[in-house]
Amino acid sequence: AGDPDGPPTEARQEILRLANGMTALVATAPGGSDALIQLGVFAGALFDTPGLAELAGEVLLRSSDPTRGRRSLAEEVAAMGGTAELRVGLLTTWIDLRVPSGKIVPGLTALRRALEGSRSQIERMRQELVARRAARIADDPIGEMARTLLLGERSTADALVALLDVDPSQVVAFHSRQYRPERCVLAVRAPYWVERLTSH
C-alpha cells in the first residue's frame, strides 16, 4: 500500500472509481505522521426520520459482536493506536478514521468489515447515543441547542424523543439504501502515496 518508512512524498492526489462503483480520493499530506481514512455518505440529518442518520452512523462505528469475538470499528481503530469519529451534517455523514501511517491497510480492512457486517445491538447503540446526547445537553445546553437547530431538529428534547422512536428495522433499511458504494465516497490521506487501493 506504499512505504511509510520511505522518503517524504511530494503533494499528489488522484480520484479513482473503484470496482464496486465507489469514488475514492487518494492524496498525500507530506510532513504528517498519521493517515486519515474518511468515508462520506450522501445522507444526513434531513434524510428520513430525525436522528436516523446519526444512529445509523453510530451503529456502523460502535456495533460489535462479543459472542463471535468481533470488535467494533472504533475498537479496532483504537487498538491500532488511532481514533474514530462520526460527523453528521444536514446532507452528509462522515466517518473519520485517523490511524498511524503504517496502519492504512488494517484501517481500510476494518472499515470494509464494518460495512459488510451485520447490524447488531441497535437498541443498545440507541440507548447509549441518547445517554451521550443527554450528557452533552447537560454540559453545554446552548451549544447543543445550536447544534440541534443546525441539524433541522426543533429542540434538544425533540431530538432525544426522535432517537428513542427510531426502530432497529429503520436503521437496517437506512444502511441498505444509503451505505451503498454509489452513494459513498472514500478519501485516504497519508504522508506517502498509497498504491493498490482497489485491493482493499
N, C-alpha and C positions, 0 to 999 in steps of 0.2 A: 504493500500500500504506500510505498515511499520509504525514505530513510530519515527517521527522526534524529539520527546522530550525524548526519551528513552536514556539509557546509550550508550556510544560510542561503535561502532561496529568494530570488527576486520576486517582486509582486507579480502575480499572474492569476487569471481567472478564466473559467470556461463553463458554459452552460451545456448540459448534456440531456438527452432524452434516454432514460433507462428502458430496458427491455419490457418492463411491466407497464410502461406508459407514464411513469412519474418523471417530472422535470427536476433536475439536480443542478445546483451551482457548486462548483469546486473552486476555492480561492486560497491563495497563500497569504499569510499575515507575518511577514518576516519580523524577527525580533521577539516574537512571543514564545512562551514555553508550553502553553496549553492549546488544545484544539477545541473547536466549537462545532457541535453537530446540532442542526436545527431541523425540526420537522414542522412545516407550516401546513395547516388545514384550512381550506376556504369555507369555513363555517364558524361563526362566532355567537355572541350573545343574542343576536337578533334572529337566529335560526331556531325554528320550532319552539318548544316550551322554555320559558325563562329558567335559567340555571342548568339546562340540559348540557350545553356545550362545556361548561366548567366541570360538571360531574363526569362527563364522558372523558375529558382530559385527565382528571384525577384517577379514574379507573385505569386508564392506559398506563399512567405513571406509577401508581401505587398498588395495583392489584397483584396479589401473589397467591400461591397455592402451596401452603406448608405441607399438606399431605403428600404431595408429589415432589417436594423439595425444590419448588420453583420460586425463586426470589422475584420481587417486583423490579421493574426497570429502575426505579430510584435506588433500590438496594444494590442492584448490580453496578450501577454507576458509582455509588458511594464506595463500594469495595474496590473499584479501580482507582480511588483517590480523587474522584470527580464530584460534580454537583448536578442536580437535575431541577429544572424549574418549569412551571406551567404559566403561560400568559394568555389570557382570553381577552380579545377585543370585540368590537361590535360585529365585525365581519370575518375575523380570522382567529384561529387558535394556534399558539406556538408552543412547542416543547423544546426547550434548550438543554442540551447535554454538554457540559464543559468537562473535558477529560484530559489527562496528561497526553502529550503529543504522541507517545508511543502506544496509546490505547485506542486509536481511532477504529481499528478493525473490531476489537471486542465491543466498543461502543455501538458501532453500526449493527453488529450481530445481536446485541441485546435489544436494540430498538426494533429490529426485524422480528425477533421472537415475541416482543410485546405486541406488535401489530398483528401477528399471526395467531397469538394465543387466545384462549377462551376468556370471556369476560366473567370473572368470578368475584364474589364478595361485594357485589354492588351496593347492597343495603348497608354493609359496614362502611364502605367508602363514603356513602351519602351521610351517614351519621357523623363520621369523622370530619367531613368537609363542613357540615353545619356547625360543629363544635368549633372548628378553626375560624369560621366566619364570625361566629358569635363572640369569640375571644378578641378578634380584631376590632369588632364594633365596640366592645367594652374598652379596649385600649385607646382607640382613635375614632370616636364616633363621627367627627366632622369629616375626616379623611375617608372613612368607609362610606359615609353618605354620598360624598362626591364621586367615589368610585362606582357606587351603585347607580347613581343617576347617569353617569357616563356610559354604563353598560345597558341603559334603556329600562332599568327597573325603577319602580315608583318610590320605594323606600327600602331601608335595610330589613324591616320586618317582613315586607312582601317578598323580598329576596330569599329570606330564610324559609318562609312558608312554601315558596315555589320549589325550593330544593327538596323539602320534605315531601312534596307532592309528586316528585318525579318517580315514575315506576321503573324498576330494573329493565323491563322489556323495552322501554323507550331508549335506554342507554344502548342496549344491544342493537336496536334498529338504527340509532343515530350513527354508531360505529360502522354498520354495514353500508349505510348510504353515504356518509361523509368521509370516512377514513379509507377512501379508495385511491389508488395510485394517481388517477387522472385528476383528483381533487386535492392533491397534496404536492408540496414542493420540499425537496431536501437540500439543505445547504451544509457544506463542510468547509470549515476554515482551519488551516493548520500552518505551522511555521515552515513546512516543506510541502512539496507537490504530492498530492495523493493520487496514486495510479490505481487502475483496476477497480474503480468504484463500482462498476456494474456487477462485479462478482459478489458483492455484499448486499 
